[in-house]
Amino acid sequence: MLPPFIIEQIRKREEDRRQHERPLHLELPLVHPEPMRRPKVEDDIDRGVIIVELGT
């Protein structure tokens, strides 16, 4: 059987190795939607008129 201090050393080394193998956090690639753009003032000139009759 191994002496206790050697067992403790092996345990510490294994624990250190495990900590270095797995990342502490993950960075997820997030896609941010582009902000909606307002139409240009020039587009307002070509607008038409719609008449909707409700009821008879």
PDB file of N, CA, C and O in Angstrom:
ATOM      1  N   MET A   1       0.850  -1.194   0.000  1.00  0.00           N
ATOM      2  CA  MET A   1       0.000   0.000   0.000  1.00  0.00           C
ATOM      3  C   MET A   1       0.887   1.246   0.000  1.00  0.00           C
ATOM      4  O   MET A   1       1.970   1.250   0.584  1.00  0.00           O
ATOM      5  N   LEU A   2       0.415   2.290  -0.657  1.00  0.00           N
ATOM      6  CA  LEU A   2       1.176   3.530  -0.758  1.00  0.00           C
ATOM      7  C   LEU A   2       1.009   4.360   0.514  1.00  0.00           C
ATOM      8  O   LEU A   2      -0.021   4.291   1.184  1.00  0.00           O
ATOM      9  N   PRO A   3       2.021   5.132   0.830  1.00  0.00           N
ATOM     10  CA  PRO A   3       1.897   6.033   1.987  1.00  0.00           C
ATOM     11  C   PRO A   3       0.851   7.125   1.709  1.00  0.00           C
ATOM     12  O   PRO A   3       0.626   7.488   0.554  1.00  0.00           O
ATOM     13  N   PRO A   4       0.221   7.641   2.756  1.00  0.00           N
ATOM     14  CA  PRO A   4      -0.861   8.630   2.589  1.00  0.00           C
ATOM     15  C   PRO A   4      -0.440   9.896   1.832  1.00  0.00           C
ATOM     16  O   PRO A   4      -1.233  10.435   1.059  1.00  0.00           O
ATOM     17  N   PHE A   5       0.785  10.378   2.037  1.00  0.00           N
ATOM     18  CA  PHE A   5       1.182  11.613   1.367  1.00  0.00           C
ATOM     19  C   PHE A   5       1.283  11.411  -0.151  1.00  0.00           C
ATOM     20  O   PHE A   5       1.014  12.342  -0.910  1.00  0.00           O
ATOM     21  N   ILE A   6       1.660  10.230  -0.598  1.00  0.00           N
ATOM     22  CA  ILE A   6       1.730   9.942  -2.026  1.00  0.00           C
ATOM     23  C   ILE A   6       0.314   9.860  -2.610  1.00  0.00           C
ATOM     24  O   ILE A   6       0.064  10.359  -3.707  1.00  0.00           O
ATOM     25  N   ILE A   7      -0.585   9.246  -1.893  1.00  0.00           N
ATOM     26  CA  ILE A   7      -1.988   9.170  -2.329  1.00  0.00           C
ATOM     27  C   ILE A   7      -2.568  10.581  -2.452  1.00  0.00           C
ATOM     28  O   ILE A   7      -3.297  10.879  -3.398  1.00  0.00           O
ATOM     29  N   GLU A   8      -2.239  11.437  -1.495  1.00  0.00           N
ATOM     30  CA  GLU A   8      -2.727  12.820  -1.530  1.00  0.00           C
ATOM     31  C   GLU A   8      -2.139  13.574  -2.734  1.00  0.00           C
ATOM     32  O   GLU A   8      -2.850  14.342  -3.383  1.00  0.00           O
ATOM     33  N   GLN A   9      -0.886  13.368  -3.029  1.00  0.00           N
ATOM     34  CA  GLN A   9      -0.252  14.003  -4.185  1.00  0.00           C
ATOM     35  C   GLN A   9      -0.922  13.562  -5.494  1.00  0.00           C
ATOM     36  O   GLN A   9      -1.197  14.381  -6.371  1.00  0.00           O
ATOM     37  N   ILE A  10      -1.172  12.286  -5.605  1.00  0.00           N
ATOM     38  CA  ILE A  10      -1.834  11.763  -6.804  1.00  0.00           C
ATOM     39  C   ILE A  10      -3.229  12.361  -6.947  1.00  0.00           C
ATOM     40  O   ILE A  10      -3.637  12.744  -8.044  1.00  0.00           O
ATOM     41  N   ARG A  11      -3.953  12.439  -5.841  1.00  0.00           N
ATOM     42  CA  ARG A  11      -5.299  13.002  -5.862  1.00  0.00           C
ATOM     43  C   ARG A  11      -5.274  14.477  -6.294  1.00  0.00           C
ATOM     44  O   ARG A  11      -6.112  14.901  -7.090  1.00  0.00           O
ATOM     45  N   LYS A  12      -4.326  15.250  -5.777  1.00  0.00           N
ATOM     46  CA  LYS A  12      -4.215  16.664  -6.152  1.00  0.00           C
ATOM     47  C   LYS A  12      -3.875  16.824  -7.626  1.00  0.00           C
ATOM     48  O   LYS A  12      -4.433  17.689  -8.300  1.00  0.00           O
ATOM     49  N   ARG A  13      -2.975  16.009  -8.125  1.00  0.00           N
ATOM     50  CA  ARG A  13      -2.602  16.088  -9.535  1.00  0.00           C
ATOM     51  C   ARG A  13      -3.779  15.748 -10.435  1.00  0.00           C
ATOM     52  O   ARG A  13      -3.989  16.403 -11.456  1.00  0.00           O
ATOM     53  N   GLU A  14      -4.540  14.741 -10.069  1.00  0.00           N
ATOM     54  CA  GLU A  14      -5.724  14.365 -10.853  1.00  0.00           C
ATOM     55  C   GLU A  14      -6.756  15.496 -10.840  1.00  0.00           C
ATOM     56  O   GLU A  14      -7.367  15.801 -11.864  1.00  0.00           O
ATOM     57  N   GLU A  15      -6.938  16.102  -9.687  1.00  0.00           N
ATOM     58  CA  GLU A  15      -7.901  17.193  -9.569  1.00  0.00           C
ATOM     59  C   GLU A  15      -7.466  18.388 -10.413  1.00  0.00           C
ATOM     60  O   GLU A  15      -8.294  18.988 -11.099  1.00  0.00           O
ATOM     61  N   ASP A  16      -6.186  18.743 -10.375  1.00  0.00           N
ATOM     62  CA  ASP A  16      -5.663  19.838 -11.188  1.00  0.00           C
ATOM     63  C   ASP A  16      -5.831  19.540 -12.673  1.00  0.00           C
ATOM     64  O   ASP A  16      -6.198  20.423 -13.448  1.00  0.00           O
ATOM     65  N   ARG A  17      -5.568  18.323 -13.064  1.00  0.00           N
ATOM     66  CA  ARG A  17      -5.689  17.937 -14.469  1.00  0.00           C
ATOM     67  C   ARG A  17      -7.139  18.059 -14.935  1.00  0.00           C
ATOM     68  O   ARG A  17      -7.395  18.527 -16.045  1.00  0.00           O
ATOM     69  N   ARG A  18      -8.073  17.647 -14.109  1.00  0.00           N
ATOM     70  CA  ARG A  18      -9.500  17.735 -14.471  1.00  0.00           C
ATOM     71  C   ARG A  18      -9.942  19.184 -14.622  1.00  0.00           C
ATOM     72  O   ARG A  18     -10.728  19.506 -15.513  1.00  0.00           O
ATOM     73  N   GLN A  19      -9.441  20.058 -13.755  1.00  0.00           N
ATOM     74  CA  GLN A  19      -9.825  21.472 -13.831  1.00  0.00           C
ATOM     75  C   GLN A  19      -9.317  22.113 -15.109  1.00  0.00           C
ATOM     76  O   GLN A  19      -9.976  22.994 -15.662  1.00  0.00           O
ATOM     77  N   HIS A  20      -8.166  21.690 -15.584  1.00  0.00           N
ATOM     78  CA  HIS A  20      -7.615  22.273 -16.804  1.00  0.00           C
ATOM     79  C   HIS A  20      -8.254  21.684 -18.055  1.00  0.00           C
ATOM     80  O   HIS A  20      -8.200  22.309 -19.114  1.00  0.00           O
ATOM     81  N   GLU A  21      -8.844  20.527 -17.969  1.00  0.00           N
ATOM     82  CA  GLU A  21      -9.456  19.888 -19.133  1.00  0.00           C
ATOM     83  C   GLU A  21     -10.801  20.501 -19.481  1.00  0.00           C
ATOM     84  O   GLU A  21     -11.104  20.663 -20.663  1.00  0.00           O
ATOM     85  N   ARG A  22     -11.604  20.843 -18.509  1.00  0.00           N
ATOM     86  CA  ARG A  22     -12.933  21.371 -18.805  1.00  0.00           C
ATOM     87  C   ARG A  22     -12.944  22.892 -18.650  1.00  0.00           C
ATOM     88  O   ARG A  22     -12.337  23.420 -17.718  1.00  0.00           O
ATOM     89  N   PRO A  23     -13.609  23.584 -19.531  1.00  0.00           N
ATOM     90  CA  PRO A  23     -13.639  25.048 -19.456  1.00  0.00           C
ATOM     91  C   PRO A  23     -14.531  25.506 -18.306  1.00  0.00           C
ATOM     92  O   PRO A  23     -15.489  24.827 -17.938  1.00  0.00           O
ATOM     93  N   LEU A  24     -14.206  26.647 -17.756  1.00  0.00           N
ATOM     94  CA  LEU A  24     -15.006  27.205 -16.676  1.00  0.00           C
ATOM     95  C   LEU A  24     -16.297  27.827 -17.199  1.00  0.00           C
ATOM     96  O   LEU A  24     -17.316  27.823 -16.509  1.00  0.00           O
ATOM     97  N   HIS A  25     -16.252  28.355 -18.402  1.00  0.00           N
ATOM     98  CA  HIS A  25     -17.448  28.924 -19.022  1.00  0.00           C
ATOM     99  C   HIS A  25     -17.342  28.766 -20.536  1.00  0.00           C
ATOM    100  O   HIS A  25     -16.258  28.601 -21.096  1.00  0.00           O
ATOM    101  N   LEU A  26     -18.482  28.822 -21.159  1.00  0.00           N
ATOM    102  CA  LEU A  26     -18.547  28.714 -22.610  1.00  0.00           C
ATOM    103  C   LEU A  26     -19.050  30.034 -23.170  1.00  0.00           C
ATOM    104  O   LEU A  26     -19.934  30.670 -22.596  1.00  0.00           O
ATOM    105  N   GLU A  27     -18.485  30.433 -24.282  1.00  0.00           N
ATOM    106  CA  GLU A  27     -18.976  31.620 -24.959  1.00  0.00           C
ATOM    107  C   GLU A  27     -19.822  31.194 -26.140  1.00  0.00           C
ATOM    108  O   GLU A  27     -19.344  30.511 -27.046  1.00  0.00           O
ATOM    109  N   LEU A  28     -21.071  31.596 -26.126  1.00  0.00           N
ATOM    110  CA  LEU A  28     -21.991  31.240 -27.193  1.00  0.00           C
ATOM    111  C   LEU A  28     -22.017  32.357 -28.229  1.00  0.00           C
ATOM    112  O   LEU A  28     -22.069  33.535 -27.874  1.00  0.00           O
ATOM    113  N   PRO A  29     -21.982  31.997 -29.493  1.00  0.00           N
ATOM    114  CA  PRO A  29     -22.076  33.041 -30.518  1.00  0.00           C
ATOM    115  C   PRO A  29     -23.522  33.531 -30.618  1.00  0.00           C
ATOM    116  O   PRO A  29     -24.415  32.781 -31.012  1.00  0.00           O
ATOM    117  N   LEU A  30     -23.736  34.772 -30.264  1.00  0.00           N
ATOM    118  CA  LEU A  30     -25.081  35.337 -30.301  1.00  0.00           C
ATOM    119  C   LEU A  30     -25.202  36.264 -31.506  1.00  0.00           C
ATOM    120  O   LEU A  30     -24.324  37.085 -31.769  1.00  0.00           O
ATOM    121  N   VAL A  31     -26.288  36.118 -32.217  1.00  0.00           N
ATOM    122  CA  VAL A  31     -26.543  36.954 -33.387  1.00  0.00           C
ATOM    123  C   VAL A  31     -27.507  38.056 -32.962  1.00  0.00           C
ATOM    124  O   VAL A  31     -28.626  37.786 -32.526  1.00  0.00           O
ATOM    125  N   HIS A  32     -27.062  39.283 -33.094  1.00  0.00           N
ATOM    126  CA  HIS A  32     -27.913  40.418 -32.738  1.00  0.00           C
ATOM    127  C   HIS A  32     -28.631  40.890 -33.996  1.00  0.00           C
ATOM    128  O   HIS A  32     -27.991  41.153 -35.015  1.00  0.00           O
ATOM    129  N   PRO A  33     -29.956  41.000 -33.930  1.00  0.00           N
ATOM    130  CA  PRO A  33     -30.672  41.469 -35.118  1.00  0.00           C
ATOM    131  C   PRO A  33     -30.326  42.933 -35.406  1.00  0.00           C
ATOM    132  O   PRO A  33     -30.091  43.727 -34.496  1.00  0.00           O
ATOM    133  N   GLU A  34     -30.302  43.259 -36.689  1.00  0.00           N
ATOM    134  CA  GLU A  34     -30.023  44.635 -37.070  1.00  0.00           C
ATOM    135  C   GLU A  34     -31.236  45.503 -36.732  1.00  0.00           C
ATOM    136  O   GLU A  34     -32.374  45.053 -36.858  1.00  0.00           O
ATOM    137  N   PRO A  35     -31.000  46.723 -36.310  1.00  0.00           N
ATOM    138  CA  PRO A  35     -32.145  47.591 -35.980  1.00  0.00           C
ATOM    139  C   PRO A  35     -32.955  47.905 -37.241  1.00  0.00           C
ATOM    140  O   PRO A  35     -32.418  48.015 -38.343  1.00  0.00           O
ATOM    141  N   MET A  36     -34.264  48.045 -37.034  1.00  0.00           N
ATOM    142  CA  MET A  36     -35.131  48.361 -38.173  1.00  0.00           C
ATOM    143  C   MET A  36     -34.833  49.771 -38.667  1.00  0.00           C
ATOM    144  O   MET A  36     -34.628  50.696 -37.881  1.00  0.00           O
ATOM    145  N   ARG A  37     -34.815  49.907 -39.966  1.00  0.00           N
ATOM    146  CA  ARG A  37     -34.524  51.207 -40.550  1.00  0.00           C
ATOM    147  C   ARG A  37     -35.820  51.865 -40.996  1.00  0.00           C
ATOM    148  O   ARG A  37     -36.720  51.213 -41.525  1.00  0.00           O
ATOM    149  N   ARG A  38     -35.892  53.138 -40.777  1.00  0.00           N
ATOM    150  CA  ARG A  38     -37.075  53.881 -41.198  1.00  0.00           C
ATOM    151  C   ARG A  38     -36.955  54.205 -42.679  1.00  0.00           C
ATOM    152  O   ARG A  38     -35.853  54.438 -43.177  1.00  0.00           O
ATOM    153  N   PRO A  39     -38.085  54.223 -43.387  1.00  0.00           N
ATOM    154  CA  PRO A  39     -38.021  54.571 -44.812  1.00  0.00           C
ATOM    155  C   PRO A  39     -37.580  56.024 -44.981  1.00  0.00           C
ATOM    156  O   PRO A  39     -37.794  56.861 -44.105  1.00  0.00           O
ATOM    157  N   LYS A  40     -36.978  56.293 -46.098  1.00  0.00           N
ATOM    158  CA  LYS A  40     -36.528  57.656 -46.380  1.00  0.00           C
ATOM    159  C   LYS A  40     -37.726  58.564 -46.598  1.00  0.00           C
ATOM    160  O   LYS A  40     -38.809  58.092 -46.944  1.00  0.00           O
ATOM    161  N   VAL A  41     -37.547  59.826 -46.405  1.00  0.00           N
ATOM    162  CA  VAL A  41     -38.618  60.810 -46.585  1.00  0.00           C
ATOM    163  C   VAL A  41     -39.081  60.807 -48.033  1.00  0.00           C
ATOM    164  O   VAL A  41     -40.253  61.071 -48.302  1.00  0.00           O
ATOM    165  N   GLU A  42     -38.194  60.518 -48.963  1.00  0.00           N
ATOM    166  CA  GLU A  42     -38.543  60.505 -50.383  1.00  0.00           C
ATOM    167  C   GLU A  42     -39.588  59.435 -50.694  1.00  0.00           C
ATOM    168  O   GLU A  42     -40.365  59.595 -51.636  1.00  0.00           O
ATOM    169  N   ASP A  43     -39.624  58.343 -49.917  1.00  0.00           N
ATOM    170  CA  ASP A  43     -40.601  57.285 -50.152  1.00  0.00           C
ATOM    171  C   ASP A  43     -42.026  57.736 -49.831  1.00  0.00           C
ATOM    172  O   ASP A  43     -42.983  57.189 -50.379  1.00  0.00           O
ATOM    173  N   ASP A  44     -42.177  58.722 -48.954  1.00  0.00           N
ATOM    174  CA  ASP A  44     -43.506  59.195 -48.564  1.00  0.00           C
ATOM    175  C   ASP A  44     -44.252  59.841 -49.727  1.00  0.00           C
ATOM    176  O   ASP A  44     -45.482  59.864 -49.715  1.00  0.00           O
ATOM    177  N   ILE A  45     -43.563  60.358 -50.710  1.00  0.00           N
ATOM    178  CA  ILE A  45     -44.189  61.057 -51.829  1.00  0.00           C
ATOM    179  C   ILE A  45     -45.023  60.094 -52.676  1.00  0.00           C
ATOM    180  O   ILE A  45     -46.056  60.499 -53.210  1.00  0.00           O
ATOM    181  N   ASP A  46     -44.607  58.836 -52.814  1.00  0.00           N
ATOM    182  CA  ASP A  46     -45.278  57.888 -53.692  1.00  0.00           C
ATOM    183  C   ASP A  46     -46.418  57.132 -53.006  1.00  0.00           C
ATOM    184  O   ASP A  46     -46.944  56.183 -53.586  1.00  0.00           O
ATOM    185  N   ARG A  47     -46.804  57.509 -51.829  1.00  0.00           N
ATOM    186  CA  ARG A  47     -47.858  56.778 -51.117  1.00  0.00           C
ATOM    187  C   ARG A  47     -49.222  57.078 -51.719  1.00  0.00           C
ATOM    188  O   ARG A  47     -49.482  58.178 -52.206  1.00  0.00           O
ATOM    189  N   GLY A  48     -50.098  56.052 -51.670  1.00  0.00           N
ATOM    190  CA  GLY A  48     -51.458  56.224 -52.164  1.00  0.00           C
ATOM    191  C   GLY A  48     -52.431  56.305 -50.991  1.00  0.00           C
ATOM    192  O   GLY A  48     -52.026  56.360 -49.830  1.00  0.00           O
ATOM    193  N   VAL A  49     -53.733  56.311 -51.322  1.00  0.00           N
ATOM    194  CA  VAL A  49     -54.786  56.388 -50.316  1.00  0.00           C
ATOM    195  C   VAL A  49     -55.650  55.156 -50.448  1.00  0.00           C
ATOM    196  O   VAL A  49     -56.007  54.770 -51.562  1.00  0.00           O
ATOM    197  N   ILE A  50     -55.997  54.526 -49.330  1.00  0.00           N
ATOM    198  CA  ILE A  50     -56.894  53.362 -49.342  1.00  0.00           C
ATOM    199  C   ILE A  50     -58.112  53.732 -48.501  1.00  0.00           C
ATOM    200  O   ILE A  50     -57.987  54.205 -47.372  1.00  0.00           O
ATOM    201  N   ILE A  51     -59.290  53.505 -49.076  1.00  0.00           N
ATOM    202  CA  ILE A  51     -60.544  53.766 -48.362  1.00  0.00           C
ATOM    203  C   ILE A  51     -61.184  52.421 -48.052  1.00  0.00           C
ATOM    204  O   ILE A  51     -61.427  51.610 -48.946  1.00  0.00           O
ATOM    205  N   VAL A  52     -61.451  52.198 -46.769  1.00  0.00           N
ATOM    206  CA  VAL A  52     -62.065  50.950 -46.339  1.00  0.00           C
ATOM    207  C   VAL A  52     -63.415  51.301 -45.723  1.00  0.00           C
ATOM    208  O   VAL A  52     -63.493  52.077 -44.770  1.00  0.00           O
ATOM    209  N   GLU A  53     -64.483  50.716 -46.284  1.00  0.00           N
ATOM    210  CA  GLU A  53     -65.818  50.960 -45.739  1.00  0.00           C
ATOM    211  C   GLU A  53     -66.184  49.827 -44.791  1.00  0.00           C
ATOM    212  O   GLU A  53     -66.149  48.653 -45.160  1.00  0.00           O
ATOM    213  N   LEU A  54     -66.527  50.189 -43.595  1.00  0.00           N
ATOM    214  CA  LEU A  54     -66.931  49.212 -42.600  1.00  0.00           C
ATOM    215  C   LEU A  54     -68.452  49.251 -42.471  1.00  0.00           C
ATOM    216  O   LEU A  54     -69.025  50.304 -42.193  1.00  0.00           O
ATOM    217  N   GLY A  55     -69.101  48.117 -42.670  1.00  0.00           N
ATOM    218  CA  GLY A  55     -70.557  48.065 -42.589  1.00  0.00           C
ATOM    219  C   GLY A  55     -71.216  48.449 -43.904  1.00  0.00           C
ATOM    220  O   GLY A  55     -70.541  48.813 -44.867  1.00  0.00           O
ATOM    221  N   THR A  56     -72.547  48.364 -43.933  1.00  0.00           N
ATOM    222  CA  THR A  56     -73.274  48.694 -45.157  1.00  0.00           C
ATOM    223  C   THR A  56     -74.238  49.812 -44.967  1.00  0.00           C
ATOM    224  O   THR A  56     -74.924  50.203 -45.912  1.00  0.00           O
TER     225      THR A  56
END
